[in-house]
Amino acid sequence: MKVLRDIDLTAYNSFGLSQRANYFISIDQLADLAEAVSFAQSLGLPIQILGGGSNVLFAKDFPGVLLHMNCKGIELLSIPKLNDGERLLKVACGENWHELVKYCLSNDLYGIENLALIPGTVGAAPIQNIGAYGVEFEQLFVELEAYDINSGEFCVMDAPACEFNYRDSIFKHSGGKHLIVVSVTLKLSEVFSPNISYHALKQTLGATSSSPDAQQVFDTVCSIRRSKLPDPQVVGNAGSFFKNPIIPLSEYQSLKQQYPELPAYDTGDEAMVKVSAAWLLEKIESKVKSKGGAAVYSKHALVLINQGTATGSDIIELAQLLSDSVKQTFGIKLQAEVTVV
């Protein structure tokens, strides 16, 4: 195990913020994990887990031990009791998510293609319960393996134990902060069944094919994402900064009288609806579009960017100004999708 001191984190977060970590340990094999945790505990320092850094905002230098989860490996499991065509894939936490989607496509494993081009690592996927274009991570999820910092042991967790919710899970709350995701098992299919229920996909693919193949779905998702979201290698960002708010149906109906064009989406709960955070941000009267080196991306109101000189405080202050304006205009409180450290 190699312990690094006073490390610049610019290359380890997609905002490209030049904060620093007191200690930095790359976990390339699970055998190092217990030793790294013990090291932090012996110094009485906080631990922060980091994957691809694509959903994290470092507000300031981190005074503790940052564990960069970099374990690799993809294994197709042999399980005899699966339904025809179903396959289980066990993936280590440090694998790149988009590269995993590409791997599945090239190996005729389907169901994951709508989640193409989501930045970050596999280990972060259950934490955020990622989702896009009509598919949610939890629909593919079977179980995960986690390391319990408190007990020093590994455990296996199924979906109920993970407490998945919209862009949320137990790992983002006090009940799961002591758990480190080390691998994820997904259920995929050797039989392709296109999911183009999402409006943008249906609109694009429906015009060209009544029955698109997996490669067409993958390519279309990538094309749509690239047209709306900046490449973090070019412009520092973390994708959508805010979640789409979920509000009572009665509140939505009241707002609809004043804003007839306000879009809403089904949540599975008849009493609640999901509204578009991007639409709310586009409609607010606030003229604030930047703060210091941070700004709202010109092509997508949900994306906050580092123009090159932003600090964590710049981004946080801009996010707060936008959130306050939405609250004042619509009475809706926005919640950050990005984790602030």
Backbone as numpy.savetxt, mean C-alpha at the origin, in Angstrom:
# Nx Ny Nz CAx CAy CAz Cx Cy Cz
25.09 -10.65 10.78 24.25 -9.45 10.78 25.12 -8.21 10.78
24.90 -7.31 9.84 25.69 -6.10 9.72 24.88 -4.90 10.20
25.40 -4.19 11.18 24.72 -3.01 11.74 25.39 -1.76 11.18
24.60 -0.91 10.54 25.11 0.34 9.99 24.65 1.51 10.86
25.47 2.54 10.95 25.16 3.70 11.79 24.89 4.92 10.93
23.97 5.76 11.40 23.68 7.07 10.83 23.54 7.01 9.30
22.52 6.26 8.86 22.34 6.02 7.43 21.35 7.00 6.81
21.72 7.57 5.67 20.84 8.44 4.89 19.74 7.57 4.26
18.48 7.95 4.45 17.35 7.13 3.99 16.76 7.58 2.65
17.44 8.49 1.97 16.92 9.00 0.70 16.57 7.88 -0.27
17.43 6.89 -0.37 17.22 5.79 -1.33 16.22 4.75 -0.81
15.77 4.90 0.44 14.90 3.90 1.05 13.47 4.39 1.27
13.11 5.54 0.69 11.73 5.98 0.75 11.37 6.67 -0.57
10.18 6.36 -1.09 9.82 6.82 -2.43 9.56 8.33 -2.50
9.41 8.99 -1.36 9.34 10.45 -1.36 10.71 11.07 -1.62
11.77 10.27 -1.42 13.12 10.78 -1.63 13.54 11.79 -0.57
13.04 11.62 0.66 13.38 12.53 1.75 14.71 12.12 2.38
15.53 13.10 2.67 16.88 12.81 3.17 16.94 12.78 4.69
16.04 12.00 5.30 16.13 11.77 6.74 17.16 10.69 7.00
17.51 10.51 8.28 18.54 9.54 8.63 18.03 8.58 9.70
18.65 7.41 9.74 18.33 6.42 10.78 19.55 6.21 11.66
19.31 6.18 12.98 20.41 5.98 13.92 21.13 4.67 13.65
20.34 3.59 13.51 20.89 2.28 13.16 20.07 1.69 12.02
20.74 0.95 11.14 20.10 0.35 9.97 20.62 -1.07 9.81
19.66 -2.05 9.76 20.05 -3.45 9.59 19.23 -4.04 8.46
19.89 -4.60 7.46 19.21 -5.28 6.38 18.99 -6.73 6.78
17.72 -7.14 6.81 17.38 -8.53 7.16 17.28 -9.32 5.86
18.38 -9.98 5.50 18.43 -10.76 4.26 18.06 -12.22 4.48
18.09 -12.66 5.72 17.69 -14.02 6.06 17.03 -14.00 7.44
16.06 -14.89 7.64 15.27 -14.88 8.87 16.11 -15.14 10.11
17.23 -15.81 9.92 18.11 -16.10 11.07 18.64 -14.82 11.72
18.65 -13.71 10.95 19.17 -12.44 11.49 18.12 -11.67 12.28
16.86 -12.05 12.13 15.79 -11.23 12.69 15.81 -11.18 14.21
15.92 -12.33 14.86 15.93 -12.37 16.32 17.12 -11.59 16.88
18.27 -11.72 16.23 19.47 -11.02 16.68 19.31 -9.51 16.53
18.69 -9.08 15.43 18.49 -7.65 15.20 17.53 -7.07 16.24
16.45 -7.78 16.51 15.48 -7.32 17.52 16.14 -7.26 18.89
16.93 -8.28 19.22 17.65 -8.31 20.50 18.61 -7.14 20.62
19.26 -6.80 19.51 20.18 -5.66 19.49 19.45 -4.37 19.86
18.29 -4.14 19.23 17.51 -2.93 19.50 17.04 -2.90 20.95
16.57 -4.04 21.43 16.06 -4.12 22.80 17.16 -3.89 23.83
18.36 -4.36 23.53 19.49 -4.20 24.46 19.86 -2.74 24.64
19.59 -1.93 23.60 19.88 -0.49 23.66 18.66 0.33 24.08
17.52 -0.36 24.24 16.29 0.34 24.61 15.79 1.26 23.53
16.01 0.89 22.26 15.65 1.75 21.14 14.41 1.23 20.41
13.61 2.14 19.85 12.44 1.72 19.07 12.86 1.03 17.78
11.98 0.16 17.28 12.21 -0.57 16.03 11.22 -0.07 14.99
11.70 0.15 13.79 10.83 0.50 12.66 11.09 -0.49 11.53
10.02 -1.10 11.02 10.14 -2.03 9.90 9.99 -1.27 8.59
10.85 -1.60 7.62 10.81 -0.93 6.32 10.89 -1.97 5.21
10.01 -1.82 4.22 10.06 -2.68 3.04 10.62 -1.87 1.89
9.76 -1.55 0.93 10.20 -0.76 -0.22 10.17 0.74 0.03
9.60 1.15 1.16 9.56 2.57 1.49 8.59 3.37 0.64
7.62 2.68 0.00 6.72 3.36 -0.93 5.44 3.86 -0.27
5.27 3.55 1.00 4.06 4.02 1.70 4.41 4.59 3.06
5.59 5.21 3.14 6.06 5.73 4.41 6.56 7.16 4.22
6.32 7.97 5.22 6.79 9.36 5.21 7.61 9.58 6.48
8.90 9.77 6.32 9.77 10.06 7.46 9.67 11.55 7.79
9.03 11.85 8.91 8.82 13.23 9.31 10.11 13.87 9.84
10.98 13.03 10.36 12.26 13.51 10.90 13.21 12.33 10.97
14.43 12.56 11.44 15.38 11.47 11.59 14.83 10.42 12.56
15.10 9.13 12.26 14.60 8.06 13.11 15.67 7.70 14.14
15.36 7.81 15.44 16.38 7.65 16.48 16.65 6.20 16.88
15.91 5.25 16.30 16.04 3.86 16.73 16.73 2.98 15.72
16.25 1.73 15.63 16.83 0.73 14.74 15.85 0.44 13.61
16.25 0.71 12.39 15.41 0.47 11.24 15.78 -0.89 10.65
14.79 -1.79 10.57 15.01 -3.12 10.01 14.46 -3.16 8.59
15.37 -3.28 7.63 14.97 -3.32 6.23 14.74 -4.78 5.84
13.46 -5.17 5.65 13.11 -6.56 5.38 13.39 -6.90 3.92
14.44 -7.70 3.71 14.95 -7.94 2.37 15.04 -9.43 2.02
14.26 -10.26 2.73 14.28 -11.71 2.47 13.62 -12.01 1.12
14.23 -12.92 0.35 13.73 -13.24 -0.99 13.34 -14.72 -1.08
12.44 -15.00 -2.04 12.06 -16.38 -2.30 10.61 -16.50 -2.74
10.36 -17.34 -3.76 9.01 -17.63 -4.24 8.89 -19.15 -4.37
7.87 -19.71 -3.73 7.71 -21.17 -3.72 6.27 -21.55 -4.07
6.12 -22.40 -5.09 4.82 -22.94 -5.45 4.56 -24.16 -4.59
3.51 -24.10 -3.75 3.26 -25.16 -2.78 2.46 -26.30 -3.40
2.74 -27.51 -2.92 2.00 -28.69 -3.37 0.96 -29.05 -2.32
-0.29 -28.65 -2.58 -1.39 -28.91 -1.65 -2.43 -29.75 -2.37
-2.68 -30.99 -1.94 -3.55 -31.89 -2.69 -5.04 -31.57 -2.65
-5.51 -30.80 -1.65 -6.95 -30.63 -1.47 -7.51 -29.34 -2.07
-6.76 -28.71 -2.95 -7.26 -27.49 -3.59 -8.25 -27.84 -4.70
-9.11 -26.88 -5.04 -10.00 -27.06 -6.17 -9.21 -27.09 -7.47
-9.81 -27.60 -8.52 -9.13 -27.69 -9.81 -8.63 -26.32 -10.26
-7.37 -26.28 -10.63 -6.79 -25.05 -11.16 -6.24 -24.11 -10.12
-6.56 -24.30 -8.84 -6.06 -23.42 -7.79 -4.64 -23.80 -7.38
-3.82 -22.80 -7.15 -2.44 -23.03 -6.71 -2.11 -22.05 -5.59
-1.28 -22.51 -4.66 -0.82 -21.66 -3.57 0.63 -21.25 -3.81
0.89 -19.98 -3.62 2.22 -19.43 -3.83 2.69 -18.76 -2.55
3.82 -19.23 -2.01 4.39 -18.63 -0.80 5.53 -17.71 -1.22
5.45 -16.46 -0.76 6.38 -15.43 -1.21 7.02 -14.73 -0.02
8.34 -14.58 -0.05 9.05 -13.91 1.03 8.79 -12.41 1.02
8.91 -11.80 2.18 8.51 -10.40 2.38 9.28 -9.40 1.54
10.54 -9.71 1.19 11.37 -8.73 0.49 11.21 -8.71 -1.01
10.39 -9.61 -1.55 10.17 -9.61 -3.00 9.40 -8.36 -3.42
9.76 -7.81 -4.58 9.06 -6.65 -5.12 7.67 -7.05 -5.60
6.64 -6.29 -5.21 5.27 -6.68 -5.54 5.02 -6.72 -7.05
5.40 -5.69 -7.76 5.14 -5.66 -9.21 5.88 -6.78 -9.92
7.10 -7.08 -9.48 7.84 -8.19 -10.08 7.14 -9.51 -9.81
6.48 -9.64 -8.65 5.70 -10.83 -8.34 4.52 -10.96 -9.31
3.84 -9.85 -9.59 2.72 -9.88 -10.53 3.22 -10.35 -11.90
4.35 -9.85 -12.33 4.93 -10.25 -13.61 5.31 -11.73 -13.60
5.86 -12.19 -12.48 6.23 -13.60 -12.33 4.99 -14.49 -12.49
3.91 -14.11 -11.83 2.68 -14.90 -11.90 2.15 -14.95 -13.33
2.18 -13.82 -14.00 1.68 -13.76 -15.38 2.50 -14.67 -16.29
3.81 -14.65 -16.12 4.68 -15.47 -16.98 4.60 -16.95 -16.64
4.06 -17.28 -15.46 3.93 -18.67 -15.06 2.47 -19.14 -15.04
1.62 -18.41 -15.75 0.21 -18.78 -15.92 -0.52 -18.94 -14.59
-0.28 -18.00 -13.69 -0.98 -17.94 -12.41 -1.76 -16.62 -12.38
-3.08 -16.72 -12.24 -3.92 -15.55 -12.47 -4.71 -15.13 -11.22
-5.22 -13.91 -11.29 -6.00 -13.34 -10.20 -5.34 -12.11 -9.60
-4.05 -11.93 -9.92 -3.26 -10.86 -9.31 -2.96 -9.73 -10.30
-3.32 -9.92 -11.59 -2.90 -9.00 -12.65 -3.47 -7.59 -12.49
-4.62 -7.44 -11.83 -5.19 -6.10 -11.61 -4.37 -5.28 -10.62
-3.50 -5.93 -9.88 -2.69 -5.24 -8.87 -1.29 -4.92 -9.39
-1.15 -4.86 -10.71 0.13 -4.53 -11.32 0.57 -3.11 -10.99
1.86 -2.92 -10.96 2.52 -1.61 -10.82 2.28 -0.93 -9.47
1.75 -1.65 -8.50 1.69 -1.10 -7.14 3.09 -1.18 -6.55
3.64 -0.05 -6.13 5.02 -0.08 -5.63 5.11 -0.74 -4.26
6.32 -1.15 -3.90 6.53 -1.71 -2.57 6.83 -3.20 -2.61
6.94 -3.79 -1.43 7.30 -5.19 -1.30 6.10 -6.04 -0.90
6.28 -7.34 -1.02 5.23 -8.29 -0.68 4.87 -8.21 0.80
5.87 -7.99 1.65 5.61 -7.92 3.09 4.72 -6.76 3.48
4.71 -5.71 2.67 3.86 -4.54 2.97 2.43 -4.73 2.50
2.21 -5.67 1.58 0.88 -5.84 0.98 -0.21 -6.15 2.01
0.00 -7.10 2.94 -1.04 -7.34 3.93 -1.19 -6.22 4.95
-0.11 -5.53 5.23 -0.17 -4.44 6.21 -1.11 -3.35 5.70
-0.96 -3.01 4.45 -1.78 -1.97 3.82 -3.08 -2.53 3.27
-3.15 -3.86 3.14 -4.27 -4.51 2.44 -4.49 -3.79 1.11
-3.46 -3.86 0.28 -3.47 -3.12 -0.99 -4.63 -3.55 -1.87
-5.01 -2.66 -2.76 -6.09 -2.97 -3.69 -6.11 -1.96 -4.82
-6.62 -2.39 -5.97 -6.72 -1.50 -7.12 -7.54 -2.16 -8.22
-8.26 -1.36 -8.96 -8.95 -1.80 -10.18 -9.81 -3.04 -9.96
-10.56 -3.02 -8.84 -11.55 -4.05 -8.60 -11.07 -5.28 -7.86
-9.81 -5.31 -7.45 -9.26 -6.46 -6.72 -8.61 -5.99 -5.42
-8.91 -6.69 -4.33 -8.31 -6.39 -3.03 -7.37 -7.53 -2.64
-6.29 -7.20 -1.99 -5.30 -8.19 -1.56 -5.95 -9.34 -0.78
-6.86 -9.01 0.12 -7.45 -10.03 0.97 -8.21 -11.09 0.18
-8.62 -10.79 -1.06 -9.30 -11.78 -1.89 -8.34 -12.89 -2.33
-7.05 -12.59 -2.38 -6.04 -13.56 -2.79 -5.36 -14.23 -1.60
-5.55 -13.69 -0.43 -4.77 -14.07 0.75 -5.23 -15.39 1.35
-4.26 -16.20 1.76 -4.53 -17.44 2.48 -4.01 -17.34 3.91
-2.72 -17.05 4.05 -2.12 -16.89 5.38 -0.78 -16.20 5.25
-0.24 -15.80 6.38 1.10 -15.23 6.39 1.86 -15.75 7.60
3.16 -15.61 7.52 4.03 -15.95 8.65 4.60 -14.65 9.20
4.58 -14.51 10.50 5.07 -13.30 11.14 5.99 -13.64 12.30
6.89 -12.71 12.59 7.77 -12.84 13.75 7.22 -11.96 14.86
7.01 -12.56 16.03 6.47 -11.84 17.18 7.63 -11.29 18.01
7.76 -9.98 18.01 8.86 -9.34 18.75 8.76 -9.64 20.24
7.55 -9.71 20.76 7.37 -9.91 22.20 7.78 -11.31 22.65
7.40 -12.33 21.89 7.68 -13.71 22.29 8.96 -14.26 21.69
9.44 -13.62 20.61 10.63 -14.13 19.93 10.34 -15.37 19.09
9.07 -15.59 18.76 8.69 -16.77 17.99 7.96 -16.38 16.71
7.95 -17.34 15.77 7.22 -17.16 14.52 5.81 -17.71 14.69
4.86 -17.08 14.01 3.47 -17.55 14.08 2.85 -17.47 12.69
1.77 -18.24 12.48 1.03 -18.23 11.22 -0.33 -17.57 11.48
-0.72 -16.65 10.61 -1.96 -15.91 10.79 -2.84 -16.05 9.56
-4.14 -16.36 9.78 -5.09 -16.41 8.68 -5.77 -15.04 8.52
-6.71 -14.94 7.60 -7.35 -13.65 7.31 -8.06 -13.03 8.52
-8.88 -13.79 9.27 -9.52 -13.18 10.44 -8.51 -12.62 11.45
-7.40 -13.31 11.62 -6.39 -12.85 12.58 -5.74 -11.55 12.11
-5.70 -11.34 10.80 -5.08 -10.12 10.25 -6.01 -8.91 10.32
-7.30 -9.14 10.56 -8.28 -8.07 10.70 -8.22 -7.08 9.53
-8.31 -7.63 8.33 -8.26 -6.78 7.14 -9.47 -5.86 7.07
-9.21 -4.64 6.62 -10.25 -3.67 6.34 -9.76 -2.83 5.17
-10.53 -1.84 4.79 -10.13 -1.01 3.66 -8.80 -0.31 3.95
-7.76 -0.69 3.20 -6.40 -0.18 3.34 -5.93 -0.24 4.80
-6.28 -1.32 5.45 -6.01 -1.41 6.88 -5.87 -2.87 7.30
-5.20 -3.07 8.43 -5.03 -4.40 9.00 -4.59 -4.24 10.45
-4.50 -5.36 11.15 -4.07 -5.33 12.55 -2.66 -4.79 12.70
-1.84 -4.93 11.65 -0.43 -4.54 11.72 -0.23 -3.03 11.80
-1.26 -2.26 11.49 -1.16 -0.80 11.55 -1.64 -0.24 12.89
-2.02 -1.15 13.80 -2.58 -0.72 15.08 -1.81 -1.35 16.25
-2.10 -0.89 17.45 -1.34 -1.32 18.63 -1.35 -2.84 18.81
-2.45 -3.50 18.42 -2.54 -4.94 18.60 -1.64 -5.74 17.69
-1.06 -5.09 16.67 -0.21 -5.82 15.75 1.14 -5.20 15.50
1.47 -4.15 16.25 2.74 -3.45 16.04 3.95 -4.34 16.38
3.73 -5.39 17.19 4.83 -6.26 17.59 5.06 -7.40 16.60
4.32 -7.40 15.49 4.41 -8.48 14.51 5.12 -8.01 13.24
6.06 -8.81 12.76 6.81 -8.50 11.55 6.47 -9.55 10.49
5.88 -9.12 9.39 5.50 -10.04 8.33 6.77 -10.53 7.62
6.92 -11.87 7.52 8.12 -12.42 6.87 7.79 -13.18 5.58
6.56 -13.65 5.42 6.15 -14.29 4.17 4.64 -14.26 4.04
4.17 -14.40 2.82 2.74 -14.36 2.51 2.40 -15.52 1.58
1.27 -16.19 1.83 0.79 -17.25 0.94 -0.48 -16.79 0.26
-0.48 -16.86 -1.08 -1.60 -16.40 -1.89 -2.23 -17.56 -2.65
-3.54 -17.46 -2.88 -4.25 -18.45 -3.69 -4.51 -17.84 -5.07
-3.94 -18.48 -6.10 -4.09 -18.02 -7.47 -4.72 -19.13 -8.29
-4.94 -18.87 -9.56 -5.62 -19.86 -10.40 -4.87 -20.05 -11.72
-4.88 -21.28 -12.20 -4.31 -21.57 -13.52 -5.31 -21.29 -14.63
-6.54 -20.98 -14.23 -7.60 -20.66 -15.19 -7.87 -19.15 -15.12
-7.69 -18.45 -16.22 -7.86 -17.00 -16.21 -9.32 -16.61 -16.34
-9.77 -15.74 -15.46 -11.12 -15.18 -15.52 -10.99 -13.67 -15.34
-11.18 -12.89 -16.40 -10.92 -11.44 -16.31 -11.86 -10.72 -15.36
-11.29 -9.82 -14.59 -12.07 -8.94 -13.73 -11.90 -7.52 -14.26
-12.89 -7.07 -15.02 -12.82 -5.69 -15.55 -14.03 -4.90 -15.05
-14.42 -5.19 -13.81 -15.56 -4.50 -13.21 -15.28 -3.03 -12.95
-14.01 -2.69 -12.73 -13.64 -1.30 -12.47 -13.91 -0.47 -13.73
-14.51 0.69 -13.53 -15.01 1.49 -14.66 -13.93 1.78 -15.70
-12.76 2.22 -15.28 -11.71 2.58 -16.23 -11.25 1.38 -17.05
-11.21 0.21 -16.42 -10.83 -1.01 -17.14 -11.91 -1.41 -18.13
-13.15 -1.39 -17.68 -14.27 -1.76 -18.54 -14.35 -0.82 -19.75
-14.14 0.46 -19.49 -14.23 1.45 -20.55 -13.13 1.24 -21.59
-11.91 0.92 -21.12 -10.78 0.74 -22.03 -10.80 -0.60 -22.73
-10.96 -1.67 -21.96 -10.89 -3.01 -22.53 -12.17 -3.39 -23.27
-13.30 -2.89 -22.79 -14.56 -3.21 -23.45 -14.63 -2.71 -24.87
-13.87 -1.66 -25.15 -13.89 -1.08 -26.50 -13.03 -1.88 -27.47
-12.14 -2.75 -26.93 -11.22 -3.48 -27.80 -11.42 -4.98 -27.79
-12.00 -5.50 -26.69 -12.14 -6.95 -26.60 -13.27 -7.32 -25.65
-14.10 -8.26 -26.11 -15.18 -8.73 -25.24 -14.67 -9.68 -24.18
-13.51 -10.28 -24.43 -12.91 -11.22 -23.48 -11.40 -11.05 -23.47
-10.89 -10.04 -22.78 -9.46 -9.76 -22.78 -8.68 -10.88 -22.09
-7.43 -11.06 -22.50 -6.58 -12.03 -21.82 -5.83 -11.35 -20.69
-5.09 -12.13 -19.90 -4.43 -11.60 -18.71 -3.40 -10.54 -19.06
-2.70 -10.73 -20.17 -1.68 -9.76 -20.57 -2.32 -8.42 -20.91
-3.49 -8.45 -21.54 -4.20 -7.20 -21.87 -4.65 -6.47 -20.61
-5.15 -7.23 -19.63 -5.56 -6.61 -18.36 -4.34 -5.99 -17.68
-3.26 -6.74 -17.60 -2.02 -6.25 -16.99 -1.54 -4.98 -17.68
-1.46 -5.02 -19.01 -0.96 -3.86 -19.77 -1.86 -2.65 -19.58
-3.16 -2.87 -19.53 -4.10 -1.75 -19.38 -3.98 -1.12 -18.00
-3.88 -1.95 -16.97 -3.70 -1.43 -15.62 -2.42 -0.59 -15.54
-1.34 -1.12 -16.10 -0.07 -0.38 -16.09 -0.19 0.95 -16.83
-0.88 0.92 -17.97 -1.04 2.14 -18.77 -1.84 3.19 -18.02
-2.93 2.77 -17.38 -3.76 3.72 -16.63 -2.98 4.31 -15.46
-2.27 3.45 -14.73 -1.51 3.94 -13.58 -0.43 4.93 -14.02
0.26 4.61 -15.10 1.34 5.49 -15.56 0.80 6.83 -16.06
-0.43 6.85 -16.56 -1.02 8.09 -17.06 -1.44 9.02 -15.93
-1.67 8.44 -14.73 -2.19 9.22 -13.61 -1.15 9.50 -12.53
-0.22 8.57 -12.34 0.69 8.65 -11.19 2.13 8.87 -11.64
2.85 9.73 -10.94 4.25 9.98 -11.31 5.15 8.81 -10.90
6.18 8.58 -11.67 7.17 7.55 -11.36 8.01 8.05 -10.18
8.01 7.32 -9.04 8.78 7.79 -7.88 10.28 7.85 -8.13
10.76 7.16 -9.19 12.17 7.27 -9.54 12.48 8.64 -10.14
11.44 9.32 -10.61 11.61 10.63 -11.24 11.10 11.75 -10.33
9.91 11.54 -9.76 9.29 12.53 -8.87 8.95 11.84 -7.55
9.50 12.31 -6.47 9.26 11.69 -5.17 7.79 11.73 -4.78
7.20 10.56 -4.49 5.81 10.49 -4.07 5.53 9.12 -3.47
4.36 8.98 -2.86 3.96 7.70 -2.29 2.60 7.27 -2.81
2.29 7.66 -4.05 0.99 7.33 -4.61 -0.11 8.10 -3.91
-1.26 7.49 -3.77 -2.39 8.16 -3.11 -2.05 8.44 -1.65
-2.15 9.70 -1.26 -1.79 10.06 0.12 -2.95 9.80 1.08
-4.19 9.95 0.59 -5.37 9.79 1.45 -6.20 8.58 1.02
-6.91 8.00 1.97 -7.88 6.95 1.69 -9.16 7.58 1.15
-9.93 6.80 0.40 -11.29 7.22 0.05 -12.15 7.11 1.31
-12.80 8.19 1.74 -13.58 8.15 2.99 -14.80 7.24 2.87
-15.10 6.54 3.95 -16.32 5.74 4.06 -17.25 6.46 5.03
-18.44 6.83 4.54 -19.35 7.66 5.34 -20.74 7.00 5.37
-21.57 7.38 6.34 -22.94 6.85 6.38 -23.73 7.23 5.12
-24.59 6.33 4.68 -25.42 6.59 3.51 -26.25 7.85 3.68
-26.75 8.07 4.90 -27.57 9.26 5.15 -26.77 10.55 4.94
-25.50 10.52 5.33 -24.64 11.69 5.13 -24.38 11.91 3.65
-24.16 10.81 2.92 -23.94 10.92 1.48 -25.18 11.49 0.78
-26.35 11.01 1.16 -27.59 11.48 0.53 -27.80 12.97 0.77
-27.40 13.43 1.95 -27.51 14.86 2.26 -26.54 15.67 1.40
-25.30 15.18 1.28 -24.31 15.87 0.45 -24.71 15.85 -1.03
-25.36 14.78 -1.43 -25.76 14.61 -2.83 -26.75 15.68 -3.27
-27.53 16.18 -2.34 -28.49 17.24 -2.67 -27.77 18.52 -3.07
-26.61 18.76 -2.42 -25.83 19.96 -2.72 -24.82 19.72 -3.83
-24.32 18.47 -3.90 -23.32 18.11 -4.91 -23.80 16.88 -5.66
-24.70 17.05 -6.63 -25.32 15.91 -7.32 -24.32 14.98 -8.01
-23.16 15.52 -8.39 -22.19 14.72 -9.13 -21.22 13.96 -8.21
-21.39 14.06 -6.90 -20.50 13.39 -5.96 -20.57 11.87 -6.15
-19.48 11.23 -6.58 -19.52 9.78 -6.82 -19.44 8.98 -5.53
-20.04 7.79 -5.55 -20.00 6.90 -4.39 -19.87 5.46 -4.87
-19.29 4.63 -4.00 -19.04 3.24 -4.35 -19.53 2.32 -3.24
-19.90 1.11 -3.64 -20.42 0.13 -2.71 -19.34 -0.32 -1.73
-19.73 -0.54 -0.47 -18.79 -1.00 0.55 -19.13 -2.40 1.07
-20.25 -2.95 0.61 -20.69 -4.22 1.16 -21.58 -4.05 2.37
-21.70 -2.80 2.84 -22.56 -2.46 3.96 -23.60 -1.45 3.46
-24.86 -1.84 3.51 -25.91 -0.99 2.95 -26.01 0.37 3.64
-25.51 0.46 4.86 -25.62 1.71 5.61 -24.44 2.66 5.36
-23.41 2.17 4.64 -22.20 2.96 4.43 -21.84 3.00 2.95
-21.25 4.11 2.50 -20.75 4.22 1.13 -19.35 4.80 1.15
-18.62 4.51 0.10 -17.27 5.06 -0.07 -17.34 6.19 -1.09
-16.76 7.33 -0.75 -16.75 8.45 -1.69 -15.32 8.72 -2.14
-15.19 9.38 -3.25 -13.88 9.61 -3.86 -13.14 10.76 -3.19
-12.00 10.44 -2.59 -11.18 11.50 -1.98 -10.63 12.43 -3.05
-10.30 11.88 -4.21 -9.77 12.71 -5.30 -10.81 13.75 -5.73
-12.07 13.33 -5.84 -13.13 14.25 -6.23 -13.27 15.36 -5.20
-13.26 15.01 -3.92 -13.37 16.00 -2.86 -12.24 17.01 -2.93
-11.03 16.51 -3.16 -9.86 17.40 -3.21 -9.90 18.30 -4.45
-10.44 17.79 -5.53 -10.54 18.60 -6.75 -11.56 19.74 -6.59
-12.56 19.53 -5.72 -13.65 20.49 -5.59 -13.46 21.52 -4.48
-12.50 21.30 -3.59 -12.37 22.24 -2.47 -11.95 23.61 -2.98
-12.35 24.60 -2.24 -12.08 25.97 -2.65 -10.67 26.43 -2.28
-9.98 25.63 -1.47 -8.63 26.01 -1.05 -7.72 26.20 -2.26
-6.96 27.25 -2.25 -6.02 27.53 -3.34 -4.64 26.99 -3.01
-4.50 26.34 -1.87 -3.21 25.80 -1.46 -2.86 24.60 -2.31
-1.81 24.70 -3.08 -1.36 23.59 -3.91 0.08 23.19 -3.60
0.73 23.97 -2.71 2.11 23.63 -2.36 2.44 24.17 -0.98
3.49 23.60 -0.40 4.00 24.05 0.89 5.47 23.72 0.93
6.30 24.77 0.96 7.74 24.53 0.89 8.08 23.79 -0.39
8.75 22.66 -0.26 9.11 21.87 -1.43 8.10 20.80 -1.79
6.95 20.77 -1.11 5.91 19.78 -1.39 4.81 20.41 -2.23
4.16 19.59 -3.06 3.09 20.12 -3.91 2.09 19.01 -4.25
0.90 19.43 -4.68 -0.09 18.50 -5.20 0.26 18.21 -6.65
0.29 16.94 -7.02 0.63 16.55 -8.38 -0.42 17.07 -9.36
0.02 17.64 -10.45 -0.90 18.31 -11.39 -1.90 17.36 -12.04
-1.58 16.07 -12.14 -2.46 15.12 -12.82 -3.34 14.30 -11.88
-3.12 14.45 -10.57 -3.92 13.65 -9.64 -3.94 14.33 -8.27
-5.13 14.73 -7.84 -5.27 15.50 -6.61 -4.92 14.71 -5.35
-4.89 13.38 -5.46 -4.59 12.55 -4.29 -3.10 12.38 -4.04
-2.29 12.80 -4.99 -0.86 12.54 -4.93 -0.10 13.80 -4.50
0.65 13.68 -3.43 1.54 14.76 -2.98 2.96 14.40 -3.40
3.68 15.39 -3.89 5.01 15.12 -4.43 6.09 15.95 -3.75
7.30 15.43 -3.82 8.49 16.15 -3.41 9.07 16.80 -4.66
9.04 18.13 -4.71 9.53 18.84 -5.89 11.05 18.87 -5.95
11.68 18.27 -4.95 13.14 18.19 -4.95 13.77 18.71 -3.68
13.04 19.59 -2.98 13.59 20.19 -1.76 12.68 20.00 -0.55
11.67 19.16 -0.69 10.68 19.01 0.39 11.29 18.33 1.62
10.76 18.71 2.77 11.04 18.01 4.01 9.78 17.21 4.39
9.92 16.32 5.35 8.76 15.59 5.83 7.71 16.54 6.37
8.16 17.61 7.02 7.23 18.59 7.58 6.45 19.32 6.49
7.10 19.61 5.37 6.41 20.26 4.25 5.23 19.41 3.78
5.48 18.12 3.62 4.43 17.22 3.11 3.31 17.07 4.12
3.67 16.94 5.39 2.66 16.81 6.45 1.80 18.07 6.54
2.42 19.23 6.46 1.68 20.49 6.56 0.75 20.67 5.36
1.22 20.30 4.16 0.38 20.41 2.97 -0.81 19.46 3.09
-0.56 18.25 3.55 -1.64 17.27 3.73 -2.67 17.77 4.73
-2.21 18.41 5.80 -3.13 18.92 6.81 -3.98 20.07 6.27
-3.37 20.95 5.48 -4.12 22.06 4.88 -5.22 21.54 3.95
-4.89 20.53 3.16 -5.87 19.94 2.25 -6.99 19.25 3.02
-6.60 18.50 4.05 -7.58 17.79 4.86 -8.52 18.77 5.56
-7.96 19.85 6.07 -8.78 20.87 6.74 -9.78 21.49 5.78
-9.36 21.72 4.54 -10.25 22.33 3.55 -11.40 21.39 3.19
-11.11 20.10 3.07 -12.15 19.12 2.78 -13.14 19.05 3.94
-12.61 19.06 5.16 -13.47 19.02 6.35 -14.37 20.25 6.40
-13.81 21.41 6.12 -14.57 22.66 6.18 -15.64 22.70 5.09
-15.33 22.18 3.91 -16.26 22.26 2.77 -17.34 21.18 2.82
-16.92 19.94 3.13 -17.85 18.81 3.03 -18.19 18.16 4.37
-17.47 18.54 5.41 -17.70 17.91 6.71 -17.16 16.50 6.78
-16.25 16.15 5.88 -15.67 14.81 5.83 -14.21 14.87 6.23
-13.82 13.99 7.13 -12.43 13.95 7.60 -11.63 12.94 6.76
-10.59 13.42 6.11 -9.74 12.52 5.34 -8.73 11.83 6.25
-8.44 10.59 5.92 -7.42 9.83 6.66 -6.27 9.51 5.75
-5.05 9.67 6.25 -3.86 9.38 5.44 -3.73 7.90 5.17
-3.39 7.58 3.94 -3.06 6.19 3.58 -1.60 5.92 3.88
-0.79 6.96 3.81 0.64 6.87 4.05 0.92 6.81 5.54
1.89 5.97 5.93 2.30 5.86 7.33 3.37 6.91 7.63
3.13 7.71 8.64 4.09 8.75 9.04 4.94 8.22 10.18
6.26 8.29 9.99 7.22 7.85 11.01 7.89 9.08 11.59
